[in-house]
């Protein structure tokens, strides 16, 4: 029978291990290639497979997808062995922990381990997947489908940290030692019969306090081969867009047609500064927001509604949005209604957003 003291010691040990996996998930810098290759070979042996004949390195998941696609098309890599190397031992490890702890025990264990890393890691891997697809595909739909299929063969290396934290120190975790070793030393990887393709880790990773990709003066995530993702407070933005931020003017902000990018510009420039320098005046306010009007020489007036999203961000804050509406708009409610294609009288939301 486990005493309260023993339980406390176990929880402390698990918390320490989770902290280590948090460091693994956010690690940047060159991979430890020797350790990663030893981990790859161990993962194959633990799965009952011969070690791969070749281990090929890629500068990023983007290059890893290209290499995996080429080698499999040439027939030199063989079939994917991800199921044997990752999926089956993964499922067996979870089954053992679940059987030992029971559903409520597993939920408590997950809350102490994997759940601590899950949201941030999943969001990052989804952004990388999207970035790889966008950077890899042409105009043909078949291109995108082919890239997505290769991505399904990937083992996520350091970004499997949430699950590895949950299994670390548990009975049967030795079956995952190879996968864990690769995760501690490298990025994403693709196990095939004859060849394993292993990716480097990012060289830069910048996130805000909520864990979202965030950087105003360069890529928020960058790999050594140049593959990079740019984002402002979690929102993907073009690289060239960030170059403009240092030289923004009220006029440039007004001319931006993309509402999300305009919001980024306003956040970077500062709402109060924008309103002061652009000569805007609040002309009306109601429950829908605040109506602002800016007279423009030689042009129709710029009319915007300031609205606050009622749904909080992960950090508890509420985003302010600025909606450009027709110059004839006389109330904030009328402007918000217009964005939904409605007349003011027909705009009756159950909840203001």
N, C-alpha and C positions, 0 to 999 in steps of 0.2 A: 504493500500500500504506500502511495506517495504522500509524504508529509507536506505541510504548508511550506516549511523551509526549503525542502527539496523542490517543490513547485516554483518557489520564488527564484531559486538558483537556476532552474531550467529556463524560466522566462527571461532572466537576465542574460544567460548565455545566448538565447535565441535573439534577444534584442541586439546583442553585440554582433552576432553573425549577420543580422539584417543590415546593420550599419555598414558592415564590410561590403555587402552586396550593393548597397546604395552607392558606395564609392566605385564599385565595378561598373554599374550602370552609367555613371557619368564620367568615366575615365576617358581622358584624351591623351594623344601622343602616340608615338610609334608602338606597334604591337611587339610583344615578346615572341618573335617568330619561332624560336626553338621550343619554348614552352607550349605554344599553340599547336605546333606540329606533333609534339609528344601527346598532347591531349587528343588530337584528331586520331592518331593511331590507337590510343587507348580506347576511345569511343568505338572504333571499329572492332577491336578485339573483344570488348565487353558485349558487343552485339553478336559475337560469333562469326564475324566477317574477317577475311584477309585484310591486312592493312592496304590502303590505297597505294598504287604504284607511283603516283605523282601527287604532289601538293603544290598548287599554283596560287600565287598571291595576286590580289587585286588591290588597287588603291582606294576603293570605296565600294559600297553595295552597287552603285551604278556600273562600275567596271566589272564587278563580280557577276552581275546578270549577263553582261555582254560575253564574258568568258565562258560562263556556264552554257549559254545558248550556243556559242560557237563550238565548244568541245562536244556537246551532246549531238549537235547536228553532224559533226564530223564522225561521230561514233567512237571517239577515243576516250570518252569519259565513262561510258556504260550507263546503266539505268540508275535512277536515284535510289539511294538506300536510306533516305531520311526516315522512313517508317521504322526500319530496324534500329537505326542509330539513335533516333530521338523520340518518335511517337510512342512506340511500345514500352521502352523503359520508363518514359515519362508517365504513361498511364498506370503502369505497374506500381511506380513509386507513390502516386497519388492514391491508388487503391489501398496500399499498405497503410499509409498514414490515416486514411479515412476509416479503415477497418479498426485500427487501434484506438483512434480518438472518438469515433462516432460522429454523426453530423454536427452536433452542437460543439464538440471538441474541435472538430476541423474548422468550424467557423471562427472559433476563438483563436485557434492557431494561425489561421490565415490573416486575421485582423492584426496579429502581432508581427507578421512576416510579409508575405506577398502583397497584402493590401497597402502596406506602407509605400510600396514602389509602383503599384499597378497603374494608376491613372496617368502619372507623368510619363512612364515608360511606354505605355500603349499609345499615348498621343504622339510621342516622338517617333515611334516606329511607323505609325500611320502616315506621318508627314514624310518620312523617308521613302516609304512605298510610293506615295503619290509623286514625290519628286523624281524618283527613279523612272516611273512610268512616263511622266512628262518629258524627261530628258532623253528617254530611250526610243520613243515611238515617233513615227512619221504620221502621215495623214491616213494611212490605211487602218481600218479597225482590226485587221488581223495582227498588225504590229503590237497593238496594245494587249490583245489577248495573249500573244506569245510571251510578252514580258511578264504579264500577271502569272502565267503558268510557271515560269522560271522562279518567280518570287515565292510561289507555293513550296518550292523545293528547299527554300532557305531555312537554316537554323540561325536564330537571331543572336547568337554569341552573347556579348555583354548585355544586350537588351532582353535576354531571357532571365534577367536577374530576379524579377519578382517571383517566378516559380522556383528558381534555384534557391532563393532565400527560404522558401517554405519547406523545401526538401532537405536543406542542409542540416546535418546532425540527426536526421531521422533514420530509423531502421530501413535498410535497403537503399540508402543514398549512394552506396558504393557503385551501384549500377550506372550512376550519372556522373561519376568522377571524370570521365573523359570530356563530356559536354561542359562540365563545370570548369575544367582546366582551360578549355578553349575560351570560354566566356571571360575568364580572368585575364586572358592574354591577348584577345583579338576581338574583331567585330563579327559581322554576319559571315556565315560560311555555307557551302553547298556540298554535301557528301554524295558522291557517285561511286559506282563499283570500283572503277580504276583510278579515279582522280577526285581529289577534294579541292575546291576553290575556296580560299580563305581571304577575307577582306581586312584591310587595315581599320583601326579605330579613327574617329574624327580627330583632327588636330585642333579644332576650336568648337566650343559649345557654349553658347550664351543664352541664359534664361532669366526671366523676371522672377519676382518673389512668388508668383503662382506656379512656377515651373514651366511656363510657356516660352517657346523660342522668342527671343527679343533682342534686337540690336539695331541701332540707328545708323551706324557708320561702317557697316560691313556685313558679311554673312553671319547669321546666327549659328549655323552649323556648317563646318567645312571639313573636307577630307583631303588627304595629301595629293590626290590626283586632280584636284580642282573642282570636283563635284561639291556643290554648296547649296544651302537653302537660306533664303532671306526672309525675315519676318519681323513684324513690329507687334509686340504684345500678343504673340500667337497668330496674328493674321499674316498669311503669306503675301509678300510684296515683291515686285520685280526688282532686280539688283539696281537697275538704272534709276528706279524711283528713289532709292535711298540717297543717291548722289545729289538729288535735287533738294533734299531737306535743309541742307545748310544755307541755301540761298533762296528760301521760300519768300514769297511776297503775298500780300492779300490778293493781288490780281491773279497770281498763279493758282492760289487755292480756289478762287471763284471759278476759274476756267476748268478745273478738274471735273470731269463728268461722272467718274466712278465714285459712288457715295462712300464706299468703304475706304478707298484711297484718300478721298477728301477728309474723311474722319481722321485718318492717320496724320494727314497734313495739319489739321487743326489741333490735334493733340500735341504734335511736335512744336507747332508754332505758338500754341497757347490760345485758348478761347478768348480770354480777356484782352490779350494783346491784339488778336485779330479784330475783335469788335472795336477796340479803341482806334486802331490804325486805319480801319476801313470806314470809320465814321458811322457805324451802325447805331440804331436807336431801337430799344424795345418799344413796340407800339401797342401790344395787347398781350394779355396772358389769361389762360383758363386752365381747366383740369388736363387738357391735352398737351399743354406746353406753353412756350413763350414765342410770340411772333416778333421777328426782327425784320427791319427793312433798311436797305442800304441804297441810297440814291446814287446812280452811276451816270457820270457825264457822257452824253452821247449814246446812251444805251438804256434799255428798260431797267427799272429798279431790281435789285437782288433782294428777294424775300425768302426768309428761311424760318423754319420752325425748330426751336430747340426742344428736344424731347429726351427724357431719361428712361432708359430701359428698366422696367420693373424687375426683370430677372437678374439676380446678382451674378457677378463674375465669380470664379473660384476663390478669389481673395476677399469676397464680400463687398466689393465696390460695385457701383452701378455706372454703366457706360452712358455718356451723353452723345446723342446723335443730332446731326443738323440736316434737316430735310429741305431741299430747295423746292419751293412751290411757286405757282404762277403769281405774277405781280398783282393780279386782281384780288388775291387772298386778303381777307379782312380779319380773320380770327385764326388762332392756332388750331382749333378743332376743325375748321374748314380746310386748313392746309393738310392736316393729318388725314382727313377724310378723302381729300383729293389723291393722296398717295395710294389709297385703296380703290380708286376709281369710283368713289361715292360722293354724293352731295352731303353737306354738313348735317342735314336733317335725317339722313339715312345712316349716319355713322353712330352706332350705339354699341360700342364694344362692352363685353361683360367685364373686362379688366383693361385698364389703360396700360399700354406697353411703351 
